[in-house]
Amino acid sequence: MAPAPRKSPGPSPQRRELYFFNLYRMLEAALLALVAFSPAGEYLLQIRQPALLQSVVVLYTVAAITLLVAGYRSELPPSRQAAIGLGIDIAVAAAVFSTTSGSQGGVALLLLFNVGAGALILSQRLGLGFALAACLVVLLDSLWLRTVDIANARPLAESVMFSVTYLATAVLCELLSRQVLESQALAEQRGEELANQAEINELVIRRMRTGILVVDGEHRVKVCNEAAWGLLGKPSPDRRQLADIAMSLHRALLAWRQGRGETPKAMTLGEGAPEVLPRFVSLSLTDNLFLIFLDDSRLYSDRAEELTLATLGRLSASIAHEIRNPLAAIMYSVQLLEETAQLPEADQRLLEIIHTQCQRMNGIVQDILGLARRERSQPESIDISQFARRFVDEYRASHPLETDVLQAVSERSVLAMADPRHLHQVLTILVQNALTYGRLPGEPAKVTVSVRSAPPGAPPELNVIDRGPGIPAPVAAQIFTPFYTTSEHGTGLGLYIAQQLCEANQCSLSYQPVPGGGSCFRIILPPGMTLMQHDTSPDRLNLA
């Protein structure tokens, strides 16, 4: 589902205003040409200098055409083009005033639009400056006529009114221009935010684990996210009809639209695709658009399994807590019986069996309670190479190994994020299992805690390796299942607890067979939890 292409922005408001300003200038040039070159001009104005007026009109027409073309092709800013054009307009108005008589009112009225249009495009200072220039032209022409030709001079009050109108128009148009620009900027900002929001929504829908389809009234697929495409069996993009892609889903939607009240059942929509549970929603009252949710049934199964395990865990913890008291009484009684001086050998053997099984039950109770009371992880930056060496030294000191071998191997310092208490508990479980089961018959165990230094950007690894017989594939597939064990002395919870502790620290624990015999339990810290590489200088600090 590709994002919709963004529309290229149209011309700016100033470009549009400049275009209409130039068109109006062409109209003014046409009117002046009518006066200067038409016989009807004599009835409109009294032309004192016809040749000069015609020259001015020709030059003005050429300038108007040039400015109109430049508005499309010139790289000059609109404000500069408007300033040039407005300056020409005022100069031409002054020339018309000086070559004609009785034209002040009409020309001054035409000039009013030029002053207002210029104020829309120019800055406040330039707009007022050109308005003052127009005022001076009108006032000076009125004063000059009152000096040389008082019969054709208009009242001075009229010129003053035009001047005040020019200034007021410039101020009002500048305020209007400012509001238009602010509204345009706000509209562009809102449009950008809406476009960004649309892209985010589209990305979220595309990355959702729930399959989403949008079909029209004729069951043509309009939108299909990645999850739905996979659940449909990855059909060809050319297939748009829902009936061609998944006939069972087409029939289920048709039955839902007809209001049969049937609850859609789980179905398989493509070869090799998992079962899905469809849900339908109408997006319009006219039945022209429908939204189909395709939920992977495995998610419901996994969630149900998680809830079941959580419930069983709480129940098991309660039961284990209640078992501790009678179990302690049994073990105490066995210890008293073992102190009896005259006890048959058969009874002693029975007492040993009872004591052994009581210890096993106590281990199961301790594991269950420890799992139920597990504290939240508190990761911190640790050097896992140094941590592994320290763990091996402490384990050797507290657990006599006799002929068994336990060693730590690391190439260099590797920093990672983990809870030291949880990591210590996981290593204890893995090393105990390796020393107990990772040995060949009649030979001592050889266990290695290895820290693998990863290249920059890759996650570090912490491995517990033994040279025993290994784990058969059918057994390896279930070793992390709670209470699964192949030993009569095991509880089946050690590896499960270790895996849960790793997941709580955003790590992963997996079993890897060792070529040539042996087992490897690998702890991988995800890249997102790796803080630094070996070089921790300020310019080489690498945050993942």
N, C-alpha and C positions, 0 to 999 in steps of 0.2 A: 504494500500500500504506500505508494510514493507520495511525498508531500506536495500539495498544490503549489504550482509556481506563483510567485508573487507578481502582481501587476506593477509594471514600471510606472513611476510617478509621472503625472501629467505636468503641464507647464505651471510655473509658479503664478500666484495671483498677480504679481507685478508684471509678468510677461503678458498676461491677458489684458490688464489695464493699459499697458503700453500699446498693445495692438489696437484697441478701441480709440485711444488717444490719437494714434497716427491716422486712423480712418476719419476721425473728426477733422483733422488737419487737412486731409484731402478734400473734405466737403467745404471747408473754409476757402481753400485755394480755388475750388470750382466756382464758388460764389464771387470771389474777387475777380476771377477771369471773366465771369459774365458781366461784371460792372466795367472792367477795363477794355474788353474787346467787342462787346455787343453794342449795337446802336441803342438798346434799351438802357444802357448805362447812363446816358445823359438825362433820362427821366428819373433815375434813382439818386444820383449824386451830382454835385457840381465839381467837375474834374478841372483842377487848375493846371496841372502838369501831366497831360496824357502819356507822353513818351516815358517819363520817369515812372509813372504808375504801372504801365505795361511791363517795363523792365523788372520792377519789384515783383509783380505777380508771376512773371515767368520764372524768376529765380526762386520764388516761394513754392511754386508748383514742383519744380525740380527737387527742392529740398524736402518737400512733403513725400514725394515718391521715394527718394533716397532713404528717408527715415522709415518709411513703411517696409521697404525691402530689408533694411538693416535690422529691423525688429525680429526678422526670422533668421538672418544669417550672421549678423555681427556678434562677436564675442564680448562686446562692451556690456557692462552691467546695465539693467533697465533704468536705474536711477540716473546714470550718466547720459544715456540716450534721451531720457525725458528732460534733463536739464538743458541739453543742446537744443531740443525741439522747442521748449518753452522760451528760451532766449531768442530763438528765431521768430517765434510768434509775437513777442513783445516788440522786437525791432521792426517787423513788418507792420504791426499796428501803428507804430510811431510814423513809419513812412507813409501809410495810407492817410493818417491824420494831416500830414504836411502837404500832401498832393491833392486833397479833396476838401470840399466844404460841405457841412451838414452831415458828415458821416460819423461823428463822434458817438452818438447814441448806439447805432447799430454795431459798429466795430467794437465799442466797449462792451457791449452785451455778448458778442461772440467771444471776446477775450475772457469773459467770466468763466466759461467752461474750461478753457485752457489752464487758468490759474487753479481751478479746483482739481482737474485731472493731474496736474503736476504735483499738487500737494498730496495726492493719494500715493504717489510713487516716491517722491523725494523725502528727505528728512525734514524735520520740523524747521530747522534753521534755514535750509535752502528754500522750502516752500514759502515761508514768510518773506524771505529775501526777494523772490521773484514777484510775490504779491505787492511788496512795496515798490518794486520797479514798475509794475503795471500802474500802480497808483500815481507815481511820478509822471509817467507818460500822459495819463489822462489829465492830471492837474496842470502840467506844463503846457499841454496843447490848449486847454481852456484859457490859461493866462495869456498865452501868446496870441490867440484869436481876439481876446479882449483888447489887446494892444494894437494889432494891425487891421483887424476886420471885426469891429464890435457888432456890426449888423448881423453877421452869421454866428456869433459866439453864443453858446448855450449858457444857461445860468450856472454860476459857480457852484451852487448847492447841488446840482445834478452830478457834477464831477466829484464832489465830496462824497455823495451817496455811493457812486460807483467805487470809489476808493475804499470806503468802509465795507462795502459788500465783498470786495476782493479779499480784504484781510479776514473777514468773518468766514468766508468760504474756505480760505486756506487753512484756518484753524480747525473748522469743523471736518473738512476732508482729511486732515492729518490725524485727528482723533478717530475718525471712521477707519482709516487705513490701519492704525495701530490695533483697533479691535479686530479687524479682519485678519491681520497677521497672527494675533494671539489665538483667535478661533481656529485658524488654519494649523498653527503649531499644536494646539490641543487635539484637533482632529487627527493629525498625523501621529501624535503620541498614542492616542487611543487605538488608532488603526494598527500601529506597531505592536501594542500590547495584545490586541485581539489576535493578530497573526501569530505572535509568539505563543499565546495560550492555545491556539488551534494546533500549532506544531507539537506542543507539550502533550495535549490531549491525544493527538494522533500517535505520538510515540508511546504513550502509556497504553493505549489500546493495542498497539502493535506488539508490545512486549508482555502483555498480560498472559498469564498461564491459562486463563479461561478462553476458550475459543469463542469468537464473536463473528457473526454473519449478519449482513444487512441485505434483505431481498425485497424486491418490489411486489406489486400485486400479481404479476405473472410468474413469480418465483424465479426471477433472474437475480443472480448474485451481484450486488453493487459494491460491497465492502467485505473483505475477508482478511482477518489478521493472521499472524504467523502460526499461532496455536491452533486456530481452526483449520488452517491449511494442512497442518500435520495430522490433526484428528480425522480429516477427510481423506487421508491417504495420499496427500500431495498430488492433487489432480493438476492437469494442464491448465495454464491460465486462459487458454482459448475456450474452455468449457465454462459457460456462464449460467446455463440452466441448472437449477437445483436438482431436477429430475435426472439429468445426465450425470451429475456428480454423486448424489446419494439419494436413491429412490426411496429408501425407508424414511429418511428425513423429510423428503418432499411429501410423502403420504401423511406423516405425523403432523406436519404444518397444515396440510389441507384439512385433516380431521379437526385440528384445533380451531381453524377458521370457521368451520361449519358448526362449531359449538357442540360437539358430541360429548364433551365433558370427560374425555379419556385422558388419563395421566400418561404422558409419554414415558415409555419404558427405555431401559438401557439398550443401546444398539451399537453395532460396529459399522462404521461408515466407509471404511476402506480396508484394503488388504494390508495386513500387518499393523493396523491402527488399533489402539485400545478401545474398550467400550466407553461410550459417552452417555450422559444424561442430558437431553435437550430441554431447553426452556424457551418459551416464546413470549414476545412482548410486541404489541402494536404501537407503532410510532406515529400514527395518524388516525383520525376518525373516519377517513375515507377508504381504509384498507388498501393503501397504496404503498406502504412501507412497513416492514416487520424486522424486528431484532431477534436473533436466535443466539442463545447462549449454549455453548457446548462444554459441559463440565466433565473432565476426565474422572471416571468412576474410581480410578486408583487413588485419587486424592481423598475421596470419602473413606475408602478402605483404610488408607494410612492414618487418617485422622481418628477413625474409630479404633484402630489398633493402638494409637497413642493414648487415647482416653482409657481404653481397657487396661493397658499396662500401668497408667498412672493410678487407676482405681485399685488394680491388683497390688501395686506397690504400697499404697496406703494401708490396704487390708493386711498385706503380709507384714508390714511393720507393726501393726497393732497385734497381730497374732504372735509375732516373734517376741514382742515385749511381754506378752502374757506367758509365753513358754519359758522365759528365763528363770522365773521363780521355781517351778517344779523341776526344771533341769538342774538348777543349782542344788536342790535338795537331793536329787538322784546322785549327782557327782559327789556330794558330801557323804552320802550313805555308802557309796562304793569305796571311797577312801577309808572309811571306818572299817568296812569289811576286809579291806586289803591288809589292815593292821592286825587282823586276827592271827594268832600264833599257829593254831592247828586248823588248817584249811586244806581240804583235798585239792589235788592238782587240777582236777576237772573243774572245780568251782573257781579256782584261781584263773583258769583260762576263760571262764564265763565272765569273771569280773573284768579281765583285760578287754574282752570284747565290748562289754558295757561301757567301760571307761573310754575306749577308742571312739565308739559311736557317739557318746556324750560330747566328746571334744569336737567331733565333726558337726554335731547339731549346734554346739556353741559357736563354731566358726560361721555356720550359715546364719545364725541369729545376728552375730556381729556384722556380717556383710550386709544383711537386709537393713539393720538399723543404721549402719553407716551410709547406705545408699539413700535411705529416707531422710537422714539428717544432713545430707550433703550441703555444705555452705556454698554461697555464690562465689564464683571465681573472682579473684582480685589480681588480674595480670599486672606484671611489672617487667621492666627491661632487665633481662638476665643474660649472662654469657653461658649458653648451654654447653659449651665445651668444658669450661671450668666447673659447671654444675655437675656434669657427668663424671668428671674425675673425683670430685668431692663425694658424690653419691657412692661410687665404687669403694673409696677408702672407708666411708662410714659403714657400708654393708659388710666389708671384710672384718671390721673391728667388732661388729655386733653379731655376726653369724659366722661361726667357725666353718671354713670350707674344706678343711682337710686336704684331700688330693684334687678337689675341684679348682677350676681356674676361672677367675672373673677379672676382666681388665677393661680399661677405657681407652679408646682410640679416637683422636681428633687431630685434624690437620692444623687448624688455626682457630682464633677466637671468632665465635659466631654469636651475634646479638639477636635476640628475639623476644617476643612478648608472651609470657605464660605465668600462671600462678605457681610459685615454687612448691607450695604444699601439695597441690594437685599433681604436679609433674613428679614429685618425689613418690607419691602414692602409686602413680601409674608405673613408674620404673620399678618399684618394689614388687608389684604384682607380676610384671613381665619377667623380671630376673628370677623370682621364686619359681615361676612356671618353667623357665628355661633350665634352672638347676635341678628341678624335680623330674621333668619329662624330656629335656633336651640332652639326653646322654645315650650312648650306645651300650648295650649290655656288657657289664664287666669293665667298663672304661669310665674314667672321670669325666665330668661335664666341663665343657669349654665354652664359656659365655663371654661375649664381647659387647660392650656398650659403645657404639660407634656414632660419632657426630660427623655428618657429611657436610662439608662446606659447599654451598651452592654458588653458582655464578651470580653476578649482580642482577637483581630483579627476580631471581628464582627463590622459592621457599627453602629454608634449611630443613634437614632431616635428622632425626634421632632414631637410631636402629638398635634393637636388642637381638643379637644373632647367637645361635647355638649350632653345634655340630652333631646334633642328634639324628634320629631316624626321620625327622620331618613329620608333617601332618598330612594324611591322605586327603585327597580333594573333597570327597563327600563330607568328611568331618570338618575340613577347613571352612566349608560353606556355612556351618552352624556354630562355630566356636564362640561367636559373640552373642548367641541367643541366651537369654536368662535361663539358668538352672540346667543348661546342657553341659554334660560332662561325660567323659569316657572312663573316669577313674572312680573307684568306689570310695576313695578318700577325698575327692574334690566336691566343691559346693556348686560349681557351674555358674558362679557369679563374679569371679575375679576379672575375666576378660570383659564381661558386660559392664562392670563398674569402671574399668579402665577406659573403655570406649566412651561411656557417658561423661567421664571427667575430661577426656580430650575434646569432645564436642562442646562442653561448657567453656573451654578455652579457645574455641574457634580453631581447633586442630583436628586432624583426622588420624585414626589408628587403623592399620590394615595389616593383613598377613601376606608375606611374600615368601614363596619357596626359594631355597638356596640351591643353586646348581652344585651337584656333587654330594648333596645330602645336608640336611639341617633346616632350620626355620629362621625367619626374620620377621619381627614385628616392628613396623615402621611408623613413626610419629612424624607427621608433616605439619609444619606451621604455615598457614596461608600467607600469601604475599602481603595482604592487607595488614597483617599484624607484625610484619618485619619493619623495624624502625631504622636501623642503621646498617651500613656495611662495615667492614673492618677498619677502613680509613675514616675516622670521625672528625677530621679537620673541618672547620667551618665551611670551606669552599667545596668539600667533598661530601657533605652531609646529604644523605639520600633518604627522603621520606617517601615511603611506598603508599 
